[in-house]
Amino acid sequence: MAGVSNRVALVTGGGQGIGAAIAKRLADDGARVAVLDINEQSAIKVAATLGRGAIGIGADISNRTQVLGAIDRIVSECGGLHILVNNAGVIRDNLLHKMSDEDWRVVIEVHLRGAFIATQIAQTYMVKNKYGRIVFLSSTSALGNRGQSNYSTAKAGLQGLMKTVAIELGPFGITSNAVAPGFIETPMTKATSERIGMTIEQMREQVAQSIPMRRGGLPEDVANAVAFLTAEEAGYVTGQVLYIDGGSSLI
């Protein structure tokens, strides 16, 4: 099974949580991984655990100049770019009537502008080689979620971007898909639980009791799905959104 063996993969926001788990899974499966994060030390730290010549790069995903420099470095040092996982994201939750313009701007800039910039730059190399795998990290919040008008909008927008990329780049052997996690236990969800006055353990238990699978998700659950979508064998799967939520979207 070819999978991602000997491919070069870029994981944005790979310095912690879901991104770090995806980077590890792709490296374990044989890819050479570039970990990009706004926190350069976090990116370098994760990359150091991966082996296979992994590199860690610090860059602001919403800054075109920085992303261009990062991808140029990846192609130069690693010999190409075959896989892009648009994982970078932030949260600035608040109810609609309390949300500031800055809360809105930051979330949209990182999620949507960041994914657009990275995809636009990466596709130039993928089109040239007639091969590519692009995965966008959406969320069940794309279906709407109280206190997350900015985040929900960004995650829904990523699905529209993903489908358009699938249409435009399919003729060049490039697939474009999205995964949409539900509750996944990460530093980001821990911050959310604290914001609403709960511990992460309480949130985990609450979620577990409300969904068919009766447990919360782990970063590895998302990484497993991304591993499939980025594999060579997934070449006829494109324009799809895979919900990784233990069945919560069924309720």
N, C-alpha and C positions, 0 to 999 in steps of 0.2 A: 504494500500500500504506500503510495507516494506521499500522501498527506501534504505536509508543509516542508518536507525534508529538503534541505539545501536552498530554501527560499529565504529572502531577506524581508523581515517584517518590522514595521514601525507601529508602536503602540503609544498613542498620545495619552497623557494623564496616567502614565504607567508607574508613577512613584509610590503608589499605595493602593489598597483596596482591590476593586475589580480589575483595574488596569494592571496591577502587579501580578495578579493571578493569571490573567490572559498572557502576559509576557512569559511567565513561568511555563505555562502549558505549551505555548508555541515553541519555546526553547527545548522543552522536554521532547517535543515531537520532531525536532531536527532543524528548526529554523534558526537563522542568525537574527537576533532581535535588537532593535534600537528602541530604548526606552526614553521617551520625551516627557518632561514635566517642567512646570514653572519653577519647581524647587529642584535645582540642579543636583544638590547633594542626595536627595531622595532618588532621583533617576540613576545616579551613579551607584548608589547603594544597592538598588534592585538589580541593576545590570551585573554587578559584581557577583551576584549569586547564581547567575544563569549559565555561565560558561559559553562555549561555542562562539567566542569572539564578540559577545554582546557589548553594546556601548550605551552609556547614559548621557543624555544631552539636556541642558537647561534651555527652555525657550517659552515665551508667552505665545500660546497657540493662536491668539487673536491678532498677533503682530506678523504681518506678511513677511517683512524683512527677516525676522528671526526664524520663522518657519522655513523660508527659502534657504537660509544658511544651514539650518539643521538638516534638511533633506539633501542638499548638495553634499554635506559632509557624509551622510549615510551612504549615498551612492558612491562617493569617492572611496570611502574606507571599506565598505562591505561589498561593493561590486554590483549594486543594483538596488531595486526596490520592487518587490512583488506583492506585498501585503500591507494594507493600511487599516488599522483599527482606530476609528475615531471615538475614543473613550473620554477625552478630557471634558470635565464639567465642574460646575459649582452650584451651590444653592444659596438663595437669598429669599427664604420663604416669608410670606406675610399675607394677611388677608388683603383683598383687592383694594379696599378703601384706605389701607395703611401702607400699601406698597409705594416706595419712592421711585422716581425716575431712574435713580442710580441702581436700585435693586433690579429693575427691569433691564437696564442697559447691560450690566455686567453679565447676567445670565444669558441673554441673547447673544452677546458678543462672544463669550467663551464657547457655548454650545453650537450655535449656528454659524457665526462668522468663522470660528476656529475650524469647524468641520469643512466648511466651504473652501477655506484657504488651503488646508492640508490636502484635500481631495483634488483641488484644481492643480496644485503643484505636482502631486504624486502621479496623477494620470498622464502627465507628459511622458514619464518614463515607462509607464505601463502600456500606453498606446504604441510607443516605439517598439516594445518587445512583444506586442500582441498577447499579453497575459497580465492578469491582475485580479486581486481579491480585495474588495473594500467592504468593511463592516462598520455600521454606525450603531452607537449605543443609544437607543431610545429608552423608553420606560413605559410602564403601565400608566404613569401619570399623563401620557399623551392622550388618554381617554378622558382626562379631567380629574383634578384633585384639589380639594379645599386647601387654600393657603398657598397654592403653587401656580398662580396664573402665569407667571413668567416662565417657570420650569416646564409646565404642561405645554405652553405654547412652543417653547424651544424643542421639546421632545417630539411634538406632533410635526413641527417643521422639519425635523431631521428625517422623518419618514417620507415626507414629500420630496426632499432633496435626494434621498436614497433612491426612490423610484425613478426620478428624472435621470439620475446618474446611470441607473440600470438601462434605461432606454437609450441614452446617448452613447454609452461606452460598450454595450453588449457586442456590437459588431467588431470590436477590437479584442475580443476574448476576455473581457473584464466583467466580473460579476459584482453586484452591489446589493447588499442585504442589510437588515437591521435586526438586532436583538432588543427585546423590550423587557427588562427585568421588573419584577415586583419588589417585594421587600427582600433586600440582600444586606446581610450584616456587614457593614463597613464603617470606617471612621465618619463618613458622611451621614449615615443613618443614625449613628450614635449621637452626632451633633443634633440631628432632628429630634431624637427622643428627649434629649436634655432641654431643647428649646420648648417642648410642650410639657415639661415637668415629669417625664418618665425616665426610668433607667432603660438601657438597651435590653436588659433581660425581660423587663415588663413588656416592652414593645414586641420582642420576639414571641413571648407567650401569647400576647393578644392576637398577633398575626396568625400564629399556628392554630389557634382555636377557630379562626374564621375562614380558613381555606381548605379545600379538599385534601391536600397532601399532609396537613396537620404539622407542618414545620416551616420555619423560616428558611430563606435561601442563603447560600454561601457563595462567595466570589467564584469558587471552583465550578459551581453550577453554570454560571455564565461563561466561564472559560471553556468548558466542555462544548457548549453550543458554538462559540466562536471558532474553536478548533475545527469543527465540521464545516462551517461556512467558508473558512479560509483554505481548506484542503483542495488539492488538485481535483479530487473526485467530485467536488461540489460544483463542477463547471457548468451544470445545466440548471442550477438553482440561482435565480436572480430576481430582484424586485420584491423580496419577501420580508415580512416582519414575523419573527419568532418570539412569542411571549414566553418568558421564563419566570413563572410566577406561582408555581404550585397549584394552579387552577383558579387563582383569585379573579381573573378576568371572566370566568364563567359564571360568577355569582352576581 
